[in-house]
């Protein structure tokens, strides 16, 4: 493949990603989190709040991996996911602070909560980017390692 062809392919890929906006820039984040918390409690699932922005390539890649990656079904089965847009660090910052400020070192960041909304874990700076580099399974492993396994009730 020539350098010219490679550059055109890269450019077209970037254009395709530019149209992908997984973080709702107009959503009422507090309301969305409250609704998700209700579902998480009802389904007895831990909740993951992912903080990111549409301009951030790692945030878009994380969203894609969570929703369409090889472990997407396992993630959806085990967790209730919520995405919160932080814009240019000028939106929903008080919400991020309320959940341990997982974006203090950059985005994407996430908070993992119990089904009863107790904070379990806050990602460290760059931790989700590292998970992306290890592949989709790295994201599931990162999330699952902080949640106690649920045991079935005795029959």
Rosetta blueprint (number, residue, H / E / L):
1 X L
2 X L
3 X H
4 X H
5 X H
6 X H
7 X H
8 X H
9 X H
10 X H
11 X H
12 X H
13 X H
14 X H
15 X H
16 X H
17 X H
18 X H
19 X L
20 X L
21 X L
22 X L
23 X L
24 X L
25 X L
26 X L
27 X L
28 X L
29 X H
30 X H
31 X H
32 X H
33 X H
34 X H
35 X H
36 X H
37 X H
38 X H
39 X H
40 X H
41 X H
42 X H
43 X H
44 X L
45 X L
46 X E
47 X E
48 X E
49 X E
50 X E
51 X E
52 X E
53 X L
54 X L
55 X L
56 X L
57 X H
58 X H
59 X H
60 X H
61 X H
62 X H
63 X H
64 X H
65 X H
66 X H
67 X H
68 X H
69 X L
70 X L
71 X L
72 X H
73 X H
74 X H
75 X H
76 X H
77 X H
78 X H
79 X E
80 X E
81 X E
82 X E
83 X E
84 X E
85 X E
86 X L
87 X L
88 X L
89 X L
90 X L
91 X L
92 X L
93 X H
94 X H
95 X H
96 X H
97 X H
98 X H
99 X L
100 X L
101 X L
102 X L
103 X L
104 X L
105 X L
106 X L
107 X L
108 X L
109 X E
110 X E
111 X E
112 X E
113 X E
114 X L
115 X L
116 X L
117 X L
118 X L
119 X E
120 X E
121 X E
122 X E
123 X L
124 X L
125 X L
126 X L
127 X H
128 X H
129 X H
130 X H
131 X H
132 X H
133 X H
134 X H
135 X L
136 X H
137 X H
138 X H
139 X H
140 X H
141 X H
142 X H
143 X H
144 X H
145 X L
146 X L
147 X L
148 X L
149 X L
150 X L
151 X L
152 X L
153 X L
154 X L
155 X L
